Amino acid sequence: MKVLAISGSPRPKGNTCHLLQEALKVLEQQGLETEYLSLHDKNVKPCIACMKCAKDKNRCSQEDDDFHTIFEAMTQADGIIVGSPVYFGSATPNLMALLDRAGFVARMGDNHFHRKVGSPIVVARRAGVNFTYAQLQLWFVICGMIVPGSTYWPIAYGLNPGEVAQDAEGLKTIANLADNLAWLLKKLG
Ligand SMILES: Cc1cc2nc3c(=O)[nH]c(=O)nc-3n(C[C@H](O)[C@H](O)[C@H](O)COP(=O)(O)O)c2cc1C
């Protein structure tokens, strides 16, 4: 079983990356295969609402960026974790561009994410974490995914790259989330 972690931060080695790596470490300890993918060096354009995915099935009409490669990796994974820093109280546009298109292509096509397991992870300097977690969770549940909990909402605090490492409770919450995710995946077989 494989879990894919996608970072929506434009920073390659920022706090989102740190948290996702913490989660992947636990998942690997639980014997799961993992893959890490950062959107910082990927080109994923926003949805253009052409609705061609409703006709063409399982394809987005925009073929000139990295979307289909990432979508393929998402469909291959049994579990998906997405991480985002809070930007003005919301998830990053980098991540939302991917989720808008992946969600629409899946829902207009073969419902690829149905009963996959996954969760958002969110980091911020100070505020907007719960709103952003809820924003991202809306995507998971409308796609029919199963979202495990943790010992707190899976959020953590930090401003500059690496600062999140000082948020002991945040790190523990992410580790517990990953542990629950591994448990759930194994139960579901
Ligand atoms: C454009 C922008 C908007 C931000 N908006 C918020 C915000 O609304 N609330 C907050 O607490 N932090 C905000 N931050 C801080 C980031 O969420 C924080 O630095 C986070 O750790 C960055 O994660 P990263 O290192 O993975 O990119 C913002 C940062 C940027 C660059």
Ligand as a Chemical Component Dictionary entry (heavy atoms), coordinates in Angstrom:
data_LIG
# 
_chem_comp.id                   LIG 
_chem_comp.type                 NON-POLYMER 
_chem_comp.pdbx_formal_charge   0 
_chem_comp.three_letter_code    LIG 
# 
loop_
_chem_comp_atom.comp_id 
_chem_comp_atom.atom_id 
_chem_comp_atom.alt_atom_id 
_chem_comp_atom.type_symbol 
_chem_comp_atom.charge 
_chem_comp_atom.model_Cartn_x 
_chem_comp_atom.model_Cartn_y 
_chem_comp_atom.model_Cartn_z 
_chem_comp_atom.pdbx_ordinal 
LIG C1  C1  C 0 1.383  35.214 0.949  1  
LIG C2  C2  C 0 1.419  34.682 2.354  2  
LIG C3  C3  C 0 0.266  34.736 3.112  3  
LIG C4  C4  C 0 0.268  34.248 4.429  4  
LIG N1  N1  N 0 -0.887 34.288 5.150  5  
LIG C5  C5  C 0 -0.901 33.801 6.418  6  
LIG C6  C6  C 0 -2.115 33.786 7.181  7  
LIG O1  O1  O 0 -3.201 34.158 6.723  8  
LIG N2  N2  N 0 -2.048 33.328 8.466  9  
LIG C7  C7  C 0 -0.874 32.904 9.039  10 
LIG O2  O2  O 0 -0.875 32.538 10.205 11 
LIG N3  N3  N 0 0.270  32.848 8.307  12 
LIG C8  C8  C 0 0.294  33.284 7.022  13 
LIG N4  N4  N 0 1.436  33.219 6.269  14 
LIG C9  C9  C 0 2.630  32.551 6.853  15 
LIG C10 C10 C 0 2.791  31.094 6.376  16 
LIG O3  O3  O 0 1.595  30.358 6.520  17 
LIG C11 C11 C 0 3.919  30.407 7.192  18 
LIG O4  O4  O 0 5.132  31.129 6.992  19 
LIG C12 C12 C 0 4.102  28.950 6.837  20 
LIG O5  O5  O 0 4.964  28.349 7.799  21 
LIG C13 C13 C 0 4.734  28.762 5.473  22 
LIG O6  O6  O 0 4.857  27.386 5.207  23 
LIG P1  P1  P 0 5.977  26.828 4.188  24 
LIG O7  O7  O 0 7.323  27.081 4.838  25 
LIG O8  O8  O 0 5.680  25.407 4.017  26 
LIG O9  O9  O 0 5.812  27.606 2.931  27 
LIG C14 C14 C 0 1.474  33.705 4.973  28 
LIG C15 C15 C 0 2.626  33.661 4.188  29 
LIG C16 C16 C 0 2.613  34.145 2.896  30 
LIG C17 C17 C 0 3.875  34.059 2.054  31 
# 
loop_
_chem_comp_bond.comp_id 
_chem_comp_bond.atom_id_1 
_chem_comp_bond.atom_id_2 
_chem_comp_bond.value_order 
_chem_comp_bond.pdbx_ordinal 
LIG C1  C2  SING 1  
LIG C2  C3  SING 2  
LIG C2  C16 DOUB 3  
LIG C3  C4  DOUB 4  
LIG C4  N1  SING 5  
LIG C4  C14 SING 6  
LIG N1  C5  DOUB 7  
LIG C5  C6  SING 8  
LIG C5  C8  SING 9  
LIG C6  O1  DOUB 10 
LIG C6  N2  SING 11 
LIG N2  C7  SING 12 
LIG C7  O2  DOUB 13 
LIG C7  N3  SING 14 
LIG N3  C8  DOUB 15 
LIG C8  N4  SING 16 
LIG N4  C9  SING 17 
LIG N4  C14 SING 18 
LIG C9  C10 SING 19 
LIG C10 O3  SING 20 
LIG C10 C11 SING 21 
LIG C11 O4  SING 22 
LIG C11 C12 SING 23 
LIG C12 O5  SING 24 
LIG C12 C13 SING 25 
LIG C13 O6  SING 26 
LIG O6  P1  SING 27 
LIG P1  O7  DOUB 28 
LIG P1  O8  SING 29 
LIG P1  O9  SING 30 
LIG C14 C15 DOUB 31 
LIG C15 C16 SING 32 
LIG C16 C17 SING 33 
# 
